[in-house]
Amino acid sequence: MTTTLQQRDSASVWQQFCNWVTSTNNRLYVGWFGVLMIPCLLTATTCFIIAFIAA
């Protein structure tokens, strides 16, 4: 069995997150607008479905 060690960058978690969000190498570009939009859309959809069922 072979173990491969990979050195991690000393960048902070926030810096890694910023690099991931703004990276165009992702299959789906999220961007800063997507960071806000995706959770808001999920919350709004959940509330709508719950309200529709409760009505």
Buried (B, 14 or more C-beta within 10 A) or exposed (E): EEEEEEEEEEEEEEEEEEEEBEEEEEEEEBBEEEEEEEEEEEEEEEEEEEEEEEE
